[in-house]
Amino acid sequence: MSSVLDIFNPQLTRSGSTISVTYCHGEYSGVCIYEERALRGPKLTQSIVILVSCDMGDVIEWLYREGKIFGSGDMEWVNREIRDHSLSLVDHLRTSSR
């Protein structure tokens, strides 16, 4: 599925339990950082990822300048798009590295 964020050529890096998704397009950049954690229950252990940091101000500025968003009313859509897009990339990385 195509996203407006694909133009930023997202790159994934893994360092220990941290997975970073870095977005770059010209002078605009942003990063979402996830932590991989083990969630342990009495009978089941599950691996999860948690979004711990997201600095996408430059990306949001680019979207505004390019007319992809028009104001604060679009921020819910932008927030969801960034979270969904970065998480899908992280999930793909985790699935392909098993």
Residue pairs with C-beta under 8 A, 6 or more apart in sequence:
3 81
3 85
4 63
4 68
4 81
5 23
5 59
5 81
5 82
5 85
7 25
8 23
8 24
8 25
8 28
8 29
8 30
8 59
9 23
9 24
9 25
10 21
10 22
10 23
10 85
10 86
10 89
11 21
11 22
11 24
12 19
12 20
12 21
12 22
12 89
12 90
12 93
13 19
13 20
13 22
14 20
14 93
14 97
17 35
17 36
17 37
18 33
18 34
18 35
18 36
19 33
19 34
19 35
19 36
19 49
19 90
19 93
19 94
20 31
20 32
20 33
20 34
21 31
21 32
21 33
21 34
21 86
21 89
21 90
22 29
22 30
22 31
23 29
23 30
23 31
23 56
23 59
25 59
25 62
27 58
28 58
28 59
28 61
28 62
29 58
29 59
30 54
30 55
30 56
30 57
30 58
30 59
30 60
30 82
31 53
31 54
31 55
31 56
32 51
32 53
32 54
32 56
32 82
32 83
32 86
33 51
33 52
33 53
33 54
34 49
34 50
34 51
34 52
34 86
34 87
34 90
35 49
35 50
35 52
36 47
36 48
36 49
36 94
37 47
37 48
37 49
37 50
38 45
38 46
38 47
38 48
39 45
39 46
39 47
39 48
47 94
49 87
49 90
49 91
49 94
51 83
51 86
51 87
54 82
54 83
54 86
56 82
59 82
60 69
60 78
63 69
63 78
64 70
69 75
69 77
69 78
